[in-house]
Amino acid sequence: MSVRADIVAEVGLLIYPDCQLAAVHGLADLFRIAGEWSGREGADAVRQVRVSHWRVDGASVSCTWDSHPGRDHKLTHVIAPPSIVMPKEMGPMPVAAQWLNERHAQGAVACSVCAGAFVLAETGLIDGRRATTHWAFAATLAERFPSVHEAIDAMVVDDGDIMTAGGIFAWMDLGLTLVERVLGPAMMLATARFLLVEPPRRAQDVYKGFVPDFDHGDKPVLRVQHRLHAAAAEAHSIPALAAQAGLADRTFQRRFARVTGLRPTDYLQQVRVMKARDALELSDSTVDQIAWSVGYADPSAFRRLFKRITGVSPHVYRQRVGRRRAADTAGP
């Protein structure tokens, strides 16, 4: 019986001057291995991640390699890999930044690894948002892009439509996180076991993250989604969001719910809780401080919402999955 190959995502790897080709080829191999493991389930279809390489050449960016050639491209994720030179030696990359911006505007999740954060930061997409890079590059990133909120303690920061990873070999953590997102936790764990590496998250984590859809093709709704992720703590009224989309209030709400599966207010709550989970895992801020940081003036209301969405209180969540807190309290 022939097995059908289903392409569930396409990851575009950006090859900019002096980027680390080991990460580019390593990610391509990681996604290929994940796809091969999906075929061991005995299903009629093998779920695969298509990988394409996009090289910056002068004033243009073009595809130079494709794991599944002969089909139209539909990039769901784009990644700026690490650099093999120090960030202080990395000059401006307007062509690469424009390409990333355009792909993000079309619905792709924009990602970076290590010094790739400097290429991503040049787009302006992470202004006012949390992002990570190599700890040794934190001061340079802050100096060059002061609007970026650094989260250097995090190996991977998943902000929905933006994902950043820390150290030079954190491409493995980012790649496995993407495998979990598009192929599921079982395939992520199978891939990690085959590669003999630790998974980026604990396998028993029952609190699945909010995974929004950005490749639905509705550009007015996509603009609003990007705004909600970038400024989740701000107040967002339906009329203001509809105006940003260029639609009447009722039309906007109907289209938003149709393509995202959530009403705008429910979507914003999911984004805020996603950011709160991240803060509970990776910071020592109090629950009240986290509530205020994600847009809730009433911490009690935030606690009720958090428990309704995750099934546990913020305190219990931090006890179970908080990385820094667990490390700080661990015995010898």
Buried (B, 14 or more C-beta within 10 A) or exposed (E): EEEEBEBBBBBBBBBBEBBBBBBBBBBBEBBBBBBBBBBEEEEEEBBBBBBBBBBBEEEEBEEEBBBBEEEEEBBBBBBBBBBBBEBEEBEEBEBBBBBBBBBBBBBBBBBBBBBBBBBBBBBBBBBEBBBBBBEBBBEBBBEBBEEBEBBBBBBBBBBBBBBBBBBBBBBBBBBBBBBBBBBBBEBBBBBBEEBEBEBBBEEEEEBEBBBBBBBBEBEBBBBBBBBBBBBBBEEBEBEEBBBBBEBEBEEBBEBBBEBBEBBBEBBBBBBBBBBBBBBBBBBEBEBBEBBBBBBBEEBEEBBEBBBEBBEBBBEEBBBBBBBBBEEEEEEE
